[in-house]
Amino acid sequence: MPRQLARLRARHNSFAALAAIALLAGGVAPSAGADTTKGTHQPVIGMPALDDDGCARIEKKLPTLSDWPKVESRIKRNPADEKRVAKILAGMTLAEKVGQMTQPEINSISPDEVRQYGIGSVLNGGGSWPGRDKHASPKAWLDLADAYWEASVGTRTKIPVIWGIDAVHGNNNIYGATIFPHNIGLGAAHDPCLIRDIGSATAAQIRATGQDWAFAPTLAVVRDDRWGRTYEGYSEDPRITRAYGYEAIRGLQGGHARRIGDHGVIATAKHFIGDGGTLRGQDQGVNPSSEAEMINIHGQGYYGALAAGAQTVMVSFNSWTNADLGITEGKLHGSRHALTEILKQKMGFDGVVVSDWNGVGQVAGCTNSSCARAINAGIDVVMVPQDWKAFIANTIAQVEAGEIPISRIDDAVTRILRVKLRAGVFDAPKPSARALAGSADALQARRDALQARRLARRAVRESQVLLKNNGKVLPLSPEAKVLVVGKSADSLQNQTGGWSLTWQGTGNTNADFPNGTTILGGLREVLGDANVTFSETGDGVDPGAYDAVIAVIGETPYAEGVGDLGRRTLEAAKLYPADLAVLDKVRGKGAPVITVYVTGRPLWVNKELNRSDAFVVAWLPGTEGGGVADLLVRGSHGDSHGDSHGDSHQGYTGKLSYSWPKTACQTPLNVGTEGYDPLFPVGYGLRYGESGSVGTLDETSPELGCGGTGGGTATEDLEIYNRTDVPPYKSYIGSAENWGGTEIGVDGQAAHSEINVVQSDVNVQQDGLKATWTGSGPAQIYLQNPAGGTDLRGYLNADSALVFDTIVHQPPAARTVISVHCVYPCFSEVVATSLFQKLPVGVKATIKIPIACFAAGGLDLENVNTPFLVYTDGAFSASFANVRWVPKAAKDADAQSCAGLT
């Protein structure tokens, strides 16, 4: 049976039996992928059972494991490689070994420094490009890759450097590259073969620009959708994540039993372990899971990925702690139990463990540039973007002092060299001369690799989920005349979401995606320009003059930290009130309303559903918006970028891989848990001809967020800064020069290139701090308790306000916010750009911002560590004095309105 036909059959019978038998040691012959033992009580996991299409089966049920399993990798040890590794290692100095373990960011290291320090790998973070040029050409990427490579092979050891990149939905940092749907959409496709194909296409995109190593896939099993990285997880269901983990690695790495393929790249299973299970969905927070839950929920994706031969595993920022269960691992970057005893020893992983961005600095007793505990825990490559020179010096000193055994260093470098041999980089030419980058027609080869538009459009079609279709409004006739409204109809920024050209996915325009198609553009393509009218806000048009209204609304881009909802509800109308306003303008005007919802997570959209005749979840579809249009219109096959292997003629086939909430605070909400009662369960999704049973839904929701308030009622001012820091608070500045914070001295002074602070007179002599943002980059001034957070709920209960005196010396030239943090990345902010711009220059003013404004934004008032922070992206100068939280001040006539701070 041809693969494409078998795939269609398998997708609609994903549990079809396949008698794939693998003979294992000990005389046991279970079906492929079974969890079994080898004469011990430890389970063993190998190659998964395959469906008719040759891809991993999404099992009906996964067996409950009693212990961490031994995972049998597709990529086996090669004795010749091991001998070569041992020989190279024996000839290396300590400094050369530590250089291999060090991973700086491209904007903080030159090719000459790679040569000087014998650096083993580099990375570029989200929003980092050669020459800091967002529109850098593929040739510019290749030129820099060549320069790093040539520098590395010019060292005494001649060990090639490798370059890692966050290619999480295609090679999403590259101008002009096709961007695929984010993982949450791919999970809804329930198609492991699609994941392999996308992995293979992403590897081709990466090779076209000269990188060797993809920091993907994310294997988080997300348990609380308030997490700002929910869209990076395929599903809340570990069955899907396990099958997808296997195929994602197969696609990215390709290859065979001993090598990564000639067209593949090194893949990374991340983030180990439990990143999707933190309390309240807090990024980098605490996962309180039992060991059994870690094994059977959060470990499943890794069993698939390691069985496929994943060569690297990235450590998670989260902690693993549950005092009631005696679990005290703390930050996983410092957990020897997790990284060595579980991952390397029990699971048998023989590749490289890499830290996340400055992750070692979060380990108790460590800094970004010094962490013997993390290396001893089992980290082999340390991602230390800026402080890499100090890290090298400190690590060498720690080895010489006996804090880090040389055996641990040798183990780390052995693993690094092993992976480099398996990846073929020792024998490969410079990056620009490799497959898919260098050829007789190199320019065309790179263009073809970067523009995988047919596959991306198919992925979009497969990922769409139809939640409501009252009156069988969909599909529309190909002759339909439609009115298109909503902020996301003509926005590639909103379509692509976070991790798209920039880290947060913000600051982009349609021009930044020259090969992309918006959803509006896709509708014009399938219906014709004359039949499509666009009005973003719905003003000045008569909906009744059209056959249908298509409203494209939803979330705007965010990534880790910034995307956390904290204590906010899941109510979409509170997060994006303009969306509801648009629907109110067009509903009930004589034409059915079809809502296309662009989102990185399930949200409570009862109000939006009630205003829609049909409702489609588009997730974050990437650059091929035409795939959304293909399914809205009957008979549209996406011919201009169509895929002969696709199934657009079948209409909607996507099924939820995340539960959809019935109420605004219904999180965590996970299939298989006690009391499970969603609005739409995992596996739900209508097809053409089905209308579902969606009636009028309840629209009541809590006013201030989820959870009780408590905390009593404050009666006294909380002084934070009064002529000087008020303990326990200390004043800091932060910028790209040191986001960790530079303390403002007792003389009231501190300086970065982006911001400087001196003492100033606001009420009396030298009672304030004058902060001047130079405009050379984003920066902040803030007051923080370095010991951690404090329960300040009593101030919300007392109708308090954040009160401070200020003098504006130069109004802000860019977006400016005032925020309160509950240990970053937990925070809430209000937009204060116009507030500061309207203040008279040189005149003192007292500002009062109700604490309720921050509470409505999701602030966790039980754990406030930064009660005052001012951040801006551009030039600005102002003095700040007498900073405090004042009970009852929110009721003052001159207090700010929360609505005016958005």
N, C-alpha and C positions, 0 to 999 in steps of 0.2 A: 504494500500500500504506500503511495507517495506520502512523504512526511507531512505535507500541508493538509492532506485529507485525513490522515491519522490524527493530526493535532485537533481538527475540528471534532472528530468523534470523541477523542479523549477529553476535551474540555467540557463536554456535556455528559460525560460519564467518567469523571476523574477518578473514580474508585474501581474502574474495570480491573478485573483480576489479570495478572501477568505472572506466569510461572517462571520467574527469573531465579535460578538457584545458584548460590555461591557456596562451594565446599570450603568450610572453614576447618582450621586445625582442631584436633580433638574428635574428629569423626562426626561432627554435627553438620547437617546440611539444611539450614533454614532458608526461607525465601530471602532474596537479596534485600539488604537494608534492615533485616530484622535485628532487634536488640537481643543479644545472646551472651553466652559466657564461654570462656576457654578454660574450663576446669577450675575456675575460681568463682567468687561471688561477684566479681566486677563485670558489669555488662560490656559488650563489645559492639560497636556500631561501625559498619562499613558502607559500601555502595548502597544507595537506596533502591527500592523496587522501582521499576520503570513502567510508564504507561505505553500504550501502543505507538506513541510518537517518539519513543526513545528518550523521553525526559522524565525527571523525577516525579513520582506519584505524590499527590497530596493525599495522605492517608486518611481513612475514615476516623481512626483513633490511634494515638501513640501510646505505647505501653508505659506504665509508670515505672520509672527507674529507681532502684534502691540506692544507687551510688553514682558518682561521676563515671561515665563510660570511657573505656579505651576506644579511641577513634582510629580506624585504619584508613590511612591517607592513600589516595590514588598515586601520589608521588612518593616513590620509595627511595630509600637511601641508596646511593651509588658508591660502591667501594672506591672507585677511581677518584670520584669527587672528594671523598673523605681523606684519601691520601694527599691529594693536592692541597686541601684546606690545611691539613696538619703541617705540611711543608712550608706553606706561606706563613702560617701563624708562628712557627718556630723561628722564623727570621725577622719578626717584627719587634720593634721597641715598644715600651709601654706607651709612649706618646703616640705612636702610630696606631696602636690598638684603640686608645681612647678617641683618637680622631675618627676612626671608623664608627664609633658609637655615637657620634655627635651629629645632630641634624639642624643646621641653621636655616633661616629664611632667606630667600634670594635677594631681598632688598637690604640685607645686613651682611652679606659676604660677597667678595669678588672672586673671580677665577684664580687670581694670584694667591688669595688667602686659602682657597681650596688646596692649592699646591703646597703652600707653606705648612699648613696644619694637617695635611693628609686626611681631609674630611671624607667621610664615607657616604653621606647623603645630604641632599638639600631638599627643601620644600618651598612651595609658594602657597601662602594662605589665601582664603577667599578675598577677592579684591586686590590681589597682588599680581602685577604683570611685569614683563621685562621693560625696564626704563620707566616704570610706573605709568605706562601707556595702556589705557583701557582698550584701545583699538589696535594693540600690537598685532602685527601680521604673523601668520604661521612661520614665516622665515625669521622674524625677530625672536620667536620662541626657540626655533632650531639653532639660531646663531648663539644664543646664550647657552643652550644645552651643549652645543659643540665646545664652547669655551670652557665650561666646567669639566667636560669629559677630557679634553686635551690637557687641562691642568692636572687632573687626577692621574692620568696615565704617564704624566711627566714626573711623578714622584718616584722615590726610591723603590717603593713596593709595586708601583704600576697597577694598583687596585682601582678599577673604574668607580667613579662616583655614580650614584643613582639619584634620580629626581622624583619626589613624590608630589602628588597633586590631588586636591579634593574634587575628583570627577564623580560626583554623586548622582547626577542624572544626565549622563553624557559628559563630554569634556566642557563643563559649564563655565569655566573661567575664560574661554577662548571666544573672542569676537568672531562672529560668523558661523560658529558651530551650531549644529542642530541640538536642541535641548529636549530630552525626553520627559515624559510625565514623572513627577516625584513618586517615590515608592508607595505611598498610600494609594495612589491610583492604580499602580501596577498590581497591588494586592487584590484590588477589586476585579482584575482580569481573570484571576484564578488560572493562570496559564504559565507553568514553569518554563515551557519552551520559549515563550516570549522573553522571559528573563535572561535565558541563555543568549538569545539573539541580540538583545540590547547590550549585554555584557560584551559580546564579541564586537559589536559596532562601537561601543565606548572605547575598547582597547585600540581599535583602529584609529579613532579620533586622537587618542593620547599619543600613539606612535607618530602620528602625523605632525605633532608639535614637539616631539623629542623627549617626552617624559617616559619613565620606566615603571612607575609605581602608582597605582590608584588607591587612594584612601577610601575604598568602598569594597563591599556593600555594608550598610548599616543593618544590623540584625536585631535591633531592639524589638522586644515584644511589649508594646505600649499598654500600660494598665490605667493611665489617667490622662485623658485627652487635653487637660489643661497644659500639658507639657508643650513647650514651644518647638520641640523637634518631633512631634507626633507624625508629621508627614514623611519623616525619614524612615519610619517603620512600615513594613509591608502589611502588618496585621496585628491585632490583639490576640489572634489565634496562632499558637506556636506550630500547628500543623503546616500552615502556609509558610511560615518563616523557615521551617526546616527544609522543605522542598525547594524554596526559592534560594536559600543560602547555598545549597548544592549547585544549582544552575547558574547563579550569579558568578560564582568562582569559576565554573567550567567555561562560561562565556568570556570572562576577563582574561583568564590565564591560558585557555586552550591547552595544547600540549598533550603529553602522554605520561607514561609511568615514571619517568625520571626527569622530565624537563617541562618548563613552560614553553608554549608554542612560539614559533617564529613570529607570529602576528599577535601574540599575547603580551600582557603586562603583569607585573606582580600585583596581586590583589590583597586586600586587607579586610579581615573580618573584624567588625567593630560594633560597639565599644564594650569590651569585656570587663565586667559583666553586670547586667541589671540596670543599664541606663534608662530603660523604659519603665522601671518599676519604683521610682522614687515617690516619697510621700507628697501628696498634692501636686504631683507632676512637676516638681521643682527641678529645674535643670541643675545638674551637678549636686543634687541633694542626697538624701539618705534613702537607700533601699532597705526596708526592714524584713525582707523575705527570709523565710527559713531556708536551710540548705536544701531541703527537699524541693521547695519552690524554685530555687535557683536552678537546680538540676533539671526539673521537669517543665519549667516555663521559660526562664531566661536563657538556659543553655541550649535549647533546641536548634536555634539557627546555627550555632557553632558546630554542632554535630554534623549538620549537612555541609557546612563550609569546609571544615577540616577533612571530612571524608572526600571532598572534591579536590583536596590538595592545597588549600589556602596556605600561602607562604608567610604571611604576616598577620598578627593580631594586634589591634590597637587597644590600649587600656582605657577604661572609662573614667570620667571625672568623678562619678558618684562615690559615695561611701556605702559600705555594707555593715550595718550596725543594727542589732536588736538586743538590748540589754536583757529583756525577759527571756530570750532564748540563749543568752550567753555568747552572742555573736558580737565581736568587738574589732572587726577588721579595719574599720575606719576607711580612709581614702584608699581606693583600690590601687592607686599608684604606689602605695607602700605596703601592699598585702602580699607577703611571701606565700601565705596559704593559697590565695587565689591564683597568683601568677606562676609560681613554681610547683607547689604541691598538687594543685588541681590541673592547671592547663598543661604544664610541661611534663609532669610526672604521671598523674593518673590518666589524662587524656592522650598523652604521648606526643604532644606537639613538638616538632623539632625545627620549626622555623624561627622567625624573629618576632619578639614582643617589642612594640614601639609605644612610647608614651604619647599622650595628646599634648596639645599646645601648652607649654609651661605647666603641664600637669604635675610634674614632680614638686613644683613650688607649693602645692596645696598639702603636701604630706607634712605631718607634725614634725617640727624641728628642721625643716628644709626651706630652701629658697629656690628660685628658678635656676640658679647657677650652682647649687650645691645640694646634693641629696644622695648620700651613701645608702640610705635606707631603701630608696627606690631601686637602685641598681642591685643591691643585695636581695631585694624582693623578687627580682627576675626581669627587670626591664633591660633590653639589649641595646635599643637605639633611643636616645633621649632627644625629643623635639624641644630644642631650646632656641627659639627664633632669634632673639637679640643677644642674649647674655652668654653666647657660646664660648667665647674666649675665656671668660671666668670659669665656666663649667669645666673646660678642659684642664685648666690649671688646678682647680679644686679637686677634680676627680683623680688626677695624677697624685696629688698630695695625699688624698685619702687612701689610695692604694699603698703608697710608700709608708704611710703611718699605720697600716694594717687594718684600717676601718673597712676596706673592701678587699676581699681575698683576690689574689691574682688569678685563682682558678675561676672566679666568677667573671672576671674580665675575659679570660680565655674562652669560656663558654659562650659569652655574648659575641665575641668576634668570630668564633667558629660558626655560629648560626648565621651571622651576617655574610660571611664568605660562602657558606653553603647555599644560601638563597641567591646570591649573585651568580654562582655557578649554574644553579638550576635555571636562572633567568637568561643565561647565555651571554651576559654582558662582558665576561672576560674575553670572549672570542668574537664579539661583535665590533663592527667599525663604529665610527662616530655616529651620533644620533641621526644626523641629516643624511647619512648614507645607508640607513637601515630600511627594511621593508616598510612600505606605506609612507615613508618620508622621502627616501631617495630612490629615484627610478629614472628611466629614460624620459618620462614625462612627469617629473616630480611635482610640478605645480598642480597638474590635473589629478594626480594620485592623492595629494593632500586634500584637494577640494572634494573629491569623491568620498574620502574617509570622513571628513568633517561634516558633510551634508548627508546624513542618513535619513532623509525626509520621509521616504516611503514607510520605513519601519516605524518611525516616530508617529506618523499619522495612524498607522494600524494600531499602535499602542494606545493612542488616544481613544480610538473607537472602542477598543476592548475594555477600557477602564471606566467608561461612562456608566453611571447607575441611575436608572429611572425610578424615582421614589413615588411619583404620583402622575396619573394620566387620566383624570376625570373626563368623561365624555370621549375618551380615546382621541384627544386632540392631536396627539403625535402618532404617526409622522405627518408632517405638513405636505401638502401637494407641491410638486416642483414648480407649479405656476403661482404659488401663494405670494401675496403682497404683504410684507411684514414691516412693522415698526420695531426698531431695535433701540433699547434704552439701557442705561446702567454704566457705571464707571469702569467695568472690566470688559466691556464689549470690544473696545479698541485699545487695549492695554496689554502689550507683551510683558511689561513689568509684572502686572498682577497675574497673568497666565503662568509665568515661569516661577514666581515665588522666590523664596530665599535660596542662597547658594547659586545665584545666576549672575555671572559677571562680577558682582560684588558679594561680599559675605552675607549681608542681610537681604540682598536682592533689591535694595532701594537705590535711588539715584539713577535709575535707568529710564530710557525712553524707547519708543519703537525703533528709532534709528540705531540703537545699540544692538539690534537683532536683525541685521540686513537680510537674512534668509528666512525670517519668521513670518507667520501668517496669524493675524488676530482672529478671534472668533467672528468678529464683524467681517473681516476680509474673507473668511471661509464662507459665510452666508452669501456674500456678494458673488462669490465664485460659483456656488451651487444654484442660486436663485436668479442671478443676474443683477447688475447694478440698479437697473430701473425698478426692480421689485423690492429694494431694500432702502428704507429711510432710517437715518440714525439721528437720535437726539439723546445725548447722555443723560440729561436730567428729566426728560419727558415734557419739557416746557414747549409751548407754542405749536403743538401738534394735536390732531384729533385721533385718538386710538380707534375710534369707530370706523374710520376710513380704511382700515386694514383688515386683512384676514386673521392676523394674529399679532400679538405683541410679544417680543422676546426680550426679557430683562436679564442682563448678564451682570450679576452682582456677587458680593462675597468678601473674602478676606483680602487684605493687602499684604505685601511681603514682610517676612520676618524670618529670623533664624534663631539659633540657640540663645537662651537667656532672654532676649528681647521679646520672644514670642510666648513666654510663659503667661498664663492667665492668673496665676496666683489664687487669690481668694475671690476673684471676679467670677460671676456666673458664666455659663456657656451661652448666654443669650446673645444672639447675633445682632438683634436690634439695638442693644445697648452699646455693643462694640462698633457698629457701623449704622448709625441712625439714618444716614442719608439714603441707604438702600431701601429701607422701609418707606421713606418719603417718596421715592421714585415709584414703588409699587402702588402706593396710595393714589398717585396721579393717573395711573393707567388702568387700574382694575375697575370693573363694572362700567366700562365705557363702550360696550358693544363688541369687543374683540376678546377672545380668550387670551389669558396671560400665561406664557411659558417662561418659567424662571430657570436659568442656567446658573448654578451656584459654584463659584470658583473658591476652593477652600483647601486648607491644609489639615483639617480635622473635622469630625462631626461636631456640629454646633446645634444649639436649641433654636430651631427656625420655625416654630409653630406659627408665629405671626406671618412669616413669609409664605409658608405653605398655605395658610388660609387665604392669602391674596393671590394664589396661583392656581390655574387649572391643571397645569403640568409642572413637574419639578424634576430637574436633572442635576445630579451632582457631577460636576466636571473635574473635581479635585484641582490639582495644579498641572494642567496638561502640557506645559512646555511651549515650544515655538510652533507647533503644528495645530493651530486653532481650527484648521479645516476639518480635522477629525471630529470635532464637536458638531460642526455644521452637517457633516455627512449623515449623522443619525437623526438630526432634526427634520430632515427632508426625505420623503419617500423616494427610493430608487437612486439616491446619490451614493456613488461608489468611490468618491474621492479620486476621480480618474487622473487629474493632473499630476498627482503624486501618489497614485494608487499603488496597491501591493497585490499582486496576483495571488499571494498566499493569505490575504486577509479575508474577513468574513463580514464586511460592512452590509452585505445584502441581508444578513440575518437581523439587522437592527440592534437593539440594546441587548447585550449579553452579560454586562458587568453585574456582579453581586457584591454587596457590602462585605468588606473584610474587617470592618470596625462596626460596633453597635452604635445605633443612632439614638440620642437621648429623648425621652418623653417629657422630662422636666428640666428646668434650667440649672439645677444643681445635681443632676443625676450622673455623678462621676465620683469614683471609678465605676465603670459599667462594662463588664466583661462577660462574654459568653461562657457558660459552664459554671458561673458563680452563683451562690445562694441569693435568692430573691431577684433573679434576672428578669427584668421587665422593661425592655426598651420600646421605643416607638417603632423602630424597624430593627430586626435582629440581624446578626451576621448571616450572610447568605441571601438576604432579601434583595430583590431587584426585579422590576417589571420588564416584560417584553412587549413588543408591539401587540396590540389587541387585548392587553390586560390593563384594567383601570385601577386595580387595587381596591382597598376599602378605606381610603383616607377621607374622613368626614371633617367637620369643623373641630379644630383642636383647641384645647385650653390655652389661654394666653396670659395667665397670671404668673408672675415671677417675683422673687425677692428684690427689694429695692437696693440694698447695699452689698450684696454678695452672698456667698455660701458660708454656712457655719454661724454659730452664735457669736456674740460680742464678748460678754464677760469682762473681767478686768477691773471692776469697780468704776468709780468716777473720780477723775482727777480734780483737785481743788487748788493746787499751787502751780505756778509757772515752772516749766522745765527750761532752765537756762542752758544754752548751748555755747554761745559766745558772748562774753560781756567784757569788752576791752582786751580780753585774752581768752584762750580756750578755757571752758568750764569743764573740769574733769567729770566723767571719764572721756569726754570728747576732745579730739585733737583736730587741728586744721591741716588740710592737705591740698596739693594740686595734683592733677593727673592729666596725662596726654600720651601720645604714641611713644614719647621719650621714656615714660614710666607710668603705665596705667595702674601699676600697683600702688602708686601714690608716693609723692615726695612731701615729707612733713614740712610745714611752714615753720621757720625758726622762731625763737623767742624774740627776735628783732622784727618779726612780722614780714619776713622776706623769704621768697623762694622763686626759682625761675626755671622754666623750660623754654625751648624755642617757640612753643605755641602759646605759652601763658606765663606771665610773671606777676608777682604779688609784692606789694610794699604796704607799710602802715599808712593810714590816712585819717583825717579828721571828719567825722560825720556829725556827732553831737558835741563831743568834747575833744581835746587834743589826743590824737593817736588812739582813738577808740575803735577804729574800723580797719578793714583790710581792703585795699584797692587792688582789684584784679583786672589785668589788661590782657585780653586775648589778641594775639598779633594777626590772626587771620591765616596763618600758615598751616593750620590743621585744627581738628576738633580738640577741645580741652575742657577741664572742669576744675572748680574749686568746691571743696566740700568739708563737712565736719562729721567725724566718725569716731565711734567707740572701738578702738582696736581689739578689745577683748571679746567683742561679739554683740549680739542683739539683746534688747530689753523689751519687756512687755509694756507697751504704751497704749493698750486698749482703753484705759481709763480716760485718755485725752479725747478719743473719739466719742465716748459716752458723755463727756462734759462739753460737747459742742466747741471744741478747741480749734484754734487756728495756728498755723505756722506764721509767726510774726517776725519781721526784721525791718531795720531801717536801711535805706539805700540812697545813694546819690549816683545818678547815671552821668558819666563823663563823656561817653560816646555810645549812641544807641546801637543795638545789635544789628549786624548786617546780614545775619542768617538765622535759621531756626534756633531758638533758645528755649531750654526747658528748665524747670525747677523740679527736682525729684527727691523722693525719700526712699531709702533702700532698706530691705529686710534681709540683708546679707546677699550681695550680688551673686547670681543674676535675678534675685527676687527684688523687685522695685516697682514703684509707680511714679508717674510723672505728669505734670501739667505743662502745657505749652504757654510760655511767658513772653514770646517774641513781641507781640503787640503791647503787652503790659509795659515792658521796659521801653519800647519805642515811643509810647505816649507820655512817658514821664518827662517833665521839663529838665533839660540838661543843667547840671550844676545845682539842683535844688533837692534838698532832703525830702524823702517821702517814706511813709511807713506802710508796708505791704502786709496784708492779712489774707492768708489762703486757708480756707477751711480744711481741716484734716479729713473731713468726709470726702473731699475731692480725691485724695490719695486712696482712701478706702474703696471708693467706687472704681478706682483703677486697679484694684487687686492687691493693695498693700497688705502684707501680713503684719498686723500691728502687735502681734505677740512677740515679734523678733526684730525690732527696728534697731539697726546699728548705725545708720547714716540718716540723721533727722533733717539734714539740709544739704542740698547739692545744686549747683548751677552749672549747666553745660551748654556750650554753643559750638557751632561749626565754623563760625566766621569771626570777624573783628568785632570787639565789644570791650567797653571799659566801664566798670562800676565799682563803688565802694559798698561794703556790707558791714553792718554793726548791729549789736544788741539782738542777736538771733535767739528766739525762744519759741516754745509752744505755750499758748495762753488759753486756759479754760474760758469758755463762753465767748471768746473773741470771734467765733464764726458767726455769731448773731449780731455783731456790730454793724452799724449802717454802712461803714466804709469797707467791710470785708468783701473780697472778690467773689464773684459768682463762678461756680464750677463750669457752667455752660460757656462762660466767657474765656475759659482757659483750655480750649481745644483747638 
